[in-house]
C-alpha cells in the first residue's frame, strides 16, 4: 500500500537528494535542495512523499515551488510543479495519481493555480485527474549564423565557413534593417539584479493579463544565484532607465533566452531582441526561446526572425476562490524560466 505524506525537508532532505539524483536529475545535491526548496524569496517549497507502508521506503516525491504572479497588476501566488518522480517498481498509474493529487491540492491551498511542464507519462496522469495537458508551449529558434549547418552538410568546417559568409551577412543585414536606433543601446552583463528591475516590474506587469512578478530579489535568486548555471542579462536602457531585458544562458553552439520582459511594445521589444542577437551571433549559431502560445510577445518574436521548431505539453490551471479548477483556458504569459528550474 502506498501512503502519501508531507515531506519535512530538514529530516527527509538528505534522502530526497540521493533519490532525486538516482531517478530524476544527476544535478541533485545539497546545494540544489537548499536553493530550490529553502531560498526562493517568493516562499519555501512544499513537498509530498509517496511511501511504501509495508517497507517504509520512499518510492516517489513531488514538490510545489511558490511563484508570485501579477494578475492584471494584482499579486497572487501560484505553484510551479517540480521534482516529480516515482520509483520504477511502482510506476503503475495508482501511485502517481495519489502523489500528483496531493501536489495539486497543495497548490490549490497555496493560491491562484499552478503550472507544470509534464514529462514522460505525466500527461496521462493529468488526464486521469481531469486536467488537460495541451501542446501549448512553443519552442522557437532564430538562426544567427549558418557556419555549423553548412560545415556539417559538407563534412568540412573550413569549407562551411567560407560558403557561409554571404548567408551570415544576409542574416545580419536582415536584423539591422528591422532594428531601430535603440537596438544599439542593448548591453550585456553578468546576471546581477537591483531595484531598477523591480521598478520595471511595477511599471509594466499590469499591461499583461497574467505574468510572473519579476522583483529584484526573485530574479537574483532565479538567475543571479542559480545553483549551477551562469546567466547573462541583455538590457535595453534609455536616459530614464531600464526599458526591457532578457536573460540568456549560453553553451558552445547556441544560446537560450530563459526570460524576456518589458512593456508589450513591438518596437521596443524588437530592438531588444535584435540588439541581443547582434551581439550573440559572434559566438553562437542559433538563439532559442520557449514561450506559452498565449504570450503577447509571440508576434514580436516572429517579427525578429524566430520560427517555431516544436511544441510540447503545458499544464496551466487556475482555481476559483474555493480551490476548484476553472475549466476555461487562461492567458498565461510564460517563458521557460518561469516553468523549469
Secondary structure, 3 states (H helix, E strand, C coil): CEEEEECCHHHHHHHHHHHHHHHCCCCCCHHHHHHHHCCCCCCCCEEEEEEECCCCCEEEEEEEEEEEEEECCEEEEEEEEEEEEECHHHCCHHHHHHHHHHHHHHHHHHCCEEEECCCCCHHHHHHHCCCCCEEEEEEEEEECCCHHHHHHHHCCHHHHHHHHHHHHHHHHHHHHHHCCHHHHHEEEEECCCCHHHHHHHHHHHHHCCEEECCCHHHHHHHHHCCCCCCCEEEEEEECCEEEEEEEEEECCCEEEEEEEEECCCHHHHHHHHHHHHHHHCCCCCEEEEEEECCCCCHHHHHHCCCEEEEEEEEEEEEECCCCCECCCCCCCECEHHHHCC
